């Protein structure tokens, strides 16, 4: 059993996945009450969080898969025609394209930071020492 505390950066990455997972669950129920249905794999952020905090290699791998999907999808957002804002699947309104681009860049940067944390040798080693 591991005695040293979980590195802060890893905790932040884990809790970002938890936030994403909870957001996906809330979005699912909100859309369901609006007579809509959407299957959202983002709910896997919840077990990913706990898997990362328990140093489970399979959950680290799945987290990296999700991050790579975001790497692929983020640039595609620059070519979309719609620039609207929604909360939990509920349309709020249009936002200026420049603000939309800033949000995409911030999101991409955060995803890149998460990738760097999960692939850092000292963090990666934690997952394979406990296996």
Buried (B, 14 or more C-beta within 10 A) or exposed (E): EEEEEBBEBBBEBBBBBBEBBBBBBEBBEBBEEEEEEEEBEBBBBBBBBBBBBEBBBEBBBBBBEBBEEBEEEBEEBEEEEEBEEEEEBEEEEEEEEEEBEEBBEEBBEEBBBBBEBBEBEEBBEBBEEEE
